[in-house]
Amino acid sequence: MIVFSSSFFDTRIGLHPRDADAIGKPLADWLRNMLVARGAEARGLAEPGGIGWTFEVEYDGREFLIGVHGVRKAGHPRTGEYSILVQLQNTFLEALTGGADASVDDPIIFEIEDLLASYARADNVAVLVDG
């Protein structure tokens, strides 16, 4: 999971239909489009999901589900605090054999970090690992 704060994305639009405090649709759309510009193949548009907005991409020969969630930063209504979840979509065989999961070393993680640093004026970017 990648977490950061930024005032680059409009926090007044993109409210989640099931969570009035959740923001992030502009980030999800931007990230999807930027990944496509850098060679990813997107599967559909960002849609509301259980963790905010989700979309699927194929990057570097692997398929990922990307989840984006954000909330407005307390005392700073134009700044969002965001999280991006990157989940590797294992094949059926990989799932049966305990296949790989996305890691901090996956090229897509580096790509997202670079996009955030280069374009989104992101602050306090951190990659968190489960476990």
Sequence and secondary structure as in RCSB ss.txt:
>XXXX:A:sequence
MIVFSSSFFDTRIGLHPRDADAIGKPLADWLRNMLVARGAEARGLAEPGGIGWTFEVEYDGREFLIGVHGVRKAG
HPRTGEYSILVQLQNTFLEALTGGADASVDDPIIFEIEDLLASYARADNVAVLVDG
>XXXX:A:secstr
 EEEEESSS TTS  BTTBTTEE HHHHHHHHHHHHHTT EEEEEEEEETTEEEEEEEETTEEEEEEEEEEEETT
EEEEEEEEEEEEE   HHHHHTT     TTSHHHHHHHHHHHHHS  EEEEE    
